[in-house]
């Protein structure tokens, strides 16, 4: 697709500085802009690229601009990052949505399919499953018995949604994620570990996005719940009976053990480990690679393993770095003390 600078500006309520007929044939990162491409600058540290970029048009946050000549055509907006997101969403919508049922798929005659849906080849939809209007189920997806998927969802190739799990409206599940696998429940006996039946399900509320290769386990009884608007990165394990609130963001390789409750608007960094049966409040920030072993109060920022309050960690880290020199000083003091004693 090709667009002019004036067309792009009309989509994002931008002011053109330069040639309104400049033609855009693609997009590039600002660090490696290409001829005829569109890019954006939302932070001061990227402004040096503006004059030297080969891009035809660059969207720039207006607060960063000076009263001077710029080689590329500039579209000045209030927030370049958000404006670029708007354009990307518009472009995606222009690509169109697939509809219809491809050959090779298997759909049980008791399943209920909404209008304007897409079912890809070799997808299996089990008995009494329900697929909402406008949802897209890509090839090689498994939908279990009694599963409910809401409207305008996208389930990418290779995803597995097991029996009786529920997915709300406007959700995205990326490739090879498993929703509703058995929770890790075993009872030790004299003969070894015996499996505890996992009889619950998983409930994914509206507007949730789940990355690829995640595992969200069904509850032993009741439901594992992912709250509305939560965004989950790739390679994340969420155990049975976990309750996650609304609008959380959870970065890659995090593991959350069973029956933990997490509030709303939390930010959880990559490779965080969270033990089971604890409560994490609202608006908490957990730094990457932290190990959380106890309840966390709302609005706390924690770090380390075991995780402690972030400010306490920073104060302690000053001393951590000095441990070798402190040990050397102690050894010297001990040796001097022995020498004095011997005299």
C-alpha positions, 0 to 999 in steps of 0.5 A: 500500500502507498500513502501520502503524508497528507493522508497519514496526517489526516488519520492522526490529526497531525500538522505537516511540516514539508511536502504534503505529497511525500509518498510512503511505501513502507515503515522503518525503525528510525535508526535504520530508515529507508527511502520512501519509508515512514518512521516516528520519534517520541523521545529526545534521544532519537532526535539526532536521527531526524536530520540524517534519516532517509525516511520520506516522512517522520512522525514527531512529538511536537514538544521535541521540534524546534523552529528550523528546517528538517530534511524529511517531511515531518508530521507533528503530533501530540504523542508520536508513539501513540499516533504510530500505534493508531496507524499500525492498528488502521493498517492491520484492519486494512489487511482484512479479516479471513472468513469461512471454514477451510477444508480439513477442519473437524467441527462437531455437529453440536458446536455453535458457530457465530457469524463471520467467523474463520476456521482454519484447516485441520482445526478440531472443534469439540462437542458443545463448543461455542465460537462467537461472532467474528472470531478467527481460529487459525489452522491446527487449533484444538478447541475442547468440549464445552469451550466458550470463545467470545466475539472478535477473538483470534486464536493462532495456529497450534493453540490448545484450549481444553474442556470447559474453559472460557475465553471472553471477547476481543482476546488474542491467544498466540501459537502453541499456548495451552489453556486448561491443562491439568494443574500440578497437583499430586498427593504423596503416599507410601507408594509415591505421588498420586495424581489429584484430579483437576476438575476446574477450568480457566476463565479468560476475561475480555481484552486479554492477550496471551503470548506464545508457548504459555501454559495456564492450568485449570483449577483443581476445583473452581477456576483459574482466572485471568482478568480483563485487559491483562497482557501476558508475554511469551513463555509464562506458566500460570498454575492452578487456581491463580487469580489475576486481576485486571490490566496487569502486564506480565513479562516473559518466563515468569512463573506463578505458583498455585492459588496466588491472587494478584490484584489490578494494574501490576507490572511483573518483570521477566523471569519473576518467580512467585510462590503459591498461596500469597496475595499481591496488591494493586499497582505493584512493580516487581523487577525482573528476576525477583523471587516473591515469597510473601504477600506484597502491599499495593503500590510497592516496588520490590526486587531481589531473591527473595524479593525485598522492597526496592529502596531497601535493596538499593541501600543493601546493594551498596554494602554488597559491593563492598563485601570483599573489601570489608572482609579484607579489613576484618581479616587485617584487624584480626591479624593485628589483634593477634599480633598485639595479643602475642606481644 
